Amino acid sequence: MDKFYRKIFVLLCAIASIFSFSAFAQSSNYTFQINDQLDERIYAIDRLTFYEDESNKLELDDILSSSISGKLKINSDFTKHQFSTENTYWVKVAIQKTPTSNKQWLLEFYDQTIDQITAYIPTEDGFKELKLGDQAPFNDRVFSHKNFQIPVANQTEGIDTYYFKIKSSQKADVRIAFRSYNRFIFYALNEYFLYGIFYGMILIISLYNGLIYLAIKEVKYLYYVFYLMSVGIYAACVDGIAFQYLWPDHPGWNQPASGLFSYLIVIFALLFSTHFLNLKRRFPSMHRSFQVILLVKTMLFAAGIAFFPKLLEIQIYDIVPFFLILFSSIYVWVKGYSVARLFVIAYAILFLGVALKVMVHTAIIPHSTVLYYSLHIAFLMEMLLLTLALGDRVKILKENRDRALLRSLRQAEANAKLKDKVNRELEQRVNERTQELDKKNQLLLEYNQQILAKDEEIKRMNSMLDKDIWKLKSQIKENLQARITNKRMSYADFQKIFPDSTSCLRYLEQVKWENGFTCKACEHKKSSKSSKIFHRRCSRCGHIESATAGTIFHGIRLPIEKAFYLSYTVISEHDKLTLDELSKLLDLRVNAISSFRVKVKLQLEMKGIHHPEWEDIVLERSHELN
């Protein structure tokens, strides 16, 4: 028990000695005193002697002059939020040397984003100038480290005064650490070890999700890989790791690269969230809001690259996309999408980390180590949770699929039972129906026998009818022939037989091809119907022949029914009509009637027919051709 109290007493004494030493150092004419018992001391700008140069024209000689040197004072109320990017800051650090110290010492600036730090290191001849900052090539640094270090000489006694000229385009966290090499090496090794774990996890998780994308081709995994890579490179830009390892000879890339990858983080976070949460279907209004944010963020990035570089820095409005992602995930989760449960936790942590980082960067809240690395911690936890969320999504979808499969199996079993029941009922009905059909088939056979008997009787009656029809047709033909050969018909009687051109052509077709068709071109005996009525086409050569071809009526200009009657008047024994009477009767010109009658008579005389019959006139040329 006594040992415990002694340890407590020693600890309290050590703490008291540290505070008393710090108070002594602040009240004396030096900032730090080399003491092997204190491996590290860290002062922010509110505990340092500095002067704000609003003219940006002062040089070291001006600072050393009596008119300005007195203005370098400690301002305990000064914060990072008051840091002006338009002014230059001169910081004075006085170090009480202790040559008997067994350690080597250095000064270190933590903020890797400071653009320009000009260190004026005291020497025997005055001051040596050393250019530092993220606008200077990385290889110009004394130590190959992401922070800015200045070695401290300790060979002689006395006080060395170091001056630092600081200029930055963004609010700088001017914080100087005075530490031994041992402490620096221990700190740097542990810090880089943790960075290796952080970036290694990003790389491994990116490769893992990239392989998953190649396997299942879901675009959300590809967006997640791009998101992780953007997070990794942006964090490397903030930490100074990217400048050290990726573009050490191009300091001008630091600010654009930081702006580019902070922009890509927002873009791929929104795209990944949209697909993971399926916002297009589950939250359409927020899906449209995401599209608007993508457009606005792209416009701000383009304006930052082209005109306003300050827009590339992290701003307070950068927390808006992550807030909307968090709100969307909570909304979708509350609406029953259980896949989003880990997603909500992941983005709640990330939103908190981004909010803290933005407030620290804009000096809304004071700096601390935990707050400085809040974004790294948030990214790391969010990355792990999102990876688990993707796995959880697969698990939930698999469970849903299994439940659906189980429901399908149960439904299939129910369907099988129902099918068996239906089949049994169908078989029973089929048997009943079969028996009923057998009875009806037997009845149909009986009816069929009766129908066959009736059919025989009908055939006999049809035979008798065919005979009667044949006799009737013969009588009609004989009557028609008798009427036509009757040479004493009047025009009215003749019109009853041949009332129009169709009846005349039909009569010619019947008489001409009554005994079969013979092609006048190739003498082929077979023909087919032509596209024109009262024409026939030879099946061999394709010659088309009309019903009037080879008759006295072929090519005439008179109506054929009137030409028929004029032909009939040649053989008619009825009252002979004069040409004028025929002209009035048929409504034809006298010359046309006379010419056609002469043509008929001339053909009959050429054939030597002195007592012609009707068919001699109708088919007299066809007889000649045949």
Helices and strands as residue ranges (DSSP letters): H 2-27, E 32-33, E 40-44, G 45-47, E 49-53, H 60-64, H 66-69, E 73-74, G 80-82, E 88-97, E 105-109, E 116-123, E 126-132, G 138-140, E 148-152, E 158-167, E 175-180, H 181-216, H 219-239, H 241-245, G 251-253, H 254-276, H 279-282, H 284-306, G 309-312, G 316-318, H 319-334, G 338-340, H 341-361, H 369-372, H 374-485, H 491-497, H 501-512, E 527-529, E 535-538, E 544-546, H 560-571, H 579-586, H 590-607, H 614-618, H 620-625
